[in-house]
Amino acid sequence: MSIISAILITAGSIPAIPAIASGAGGVVLASGAAHAIGAIAVGVGQALGAGVKNAQKRSEGGVAAIESGSHH
């Protein structure tokens, strides 16, 4: 998982944590907009993480094919 995707997932999850939402920034973090933005951030973070994993798998497959002498 990339660093950016991990940050987005973590930051996007903050409004959903009850202890934080009821704390000092509770009014802002408990709002529907904060939850919507958080959900979008989590979704983008998960998509970036999946993209990184797919790219790694493809590059590993390419390296294995080159090392074995196989050409497609």
C-alpha positions, 0 to 999 in steps of 0.5 A, spaced: 500 500 500 502 506 498 503 512 503 498 516 500 493 511 500 494 509 507 494 517 509 487 517 505 484 511 509 487 514 516 484 521 515 478 519 512 476 514 518 477 519 523 470 522 523 467 515 524 471 514 530 466 516 536 471 519 541 474 524 536 467 526 533 464 527 540 471 531 542 473 538 541 472 538 534 465 534 534 461 539 531 465 539 525 467 532 525 460 529 526 457 533 520 454 529 514 459 533 510 465 531 514 463 523 513 462 524 506 469 527 505 471 522 509 468 516 505 471 519 499 478 519 502 477 512 504 475 510 497 480 514 494 485 511 498 483 504 497 483 505 490 490 507 490 492 501 494 489 496 489 492 500 484 499 499 487 498 492 488 496 490 481 502 494 478 506 490 483 503 484 481 504 486 473 511 488 474 513 481 478 510 477 473 514 481 467 520 480 471 519 473 472 518 472 465 524 475 463 528 471 468 526 465 465 527 467 458 520 466 456 517 472 451 510 473 450 
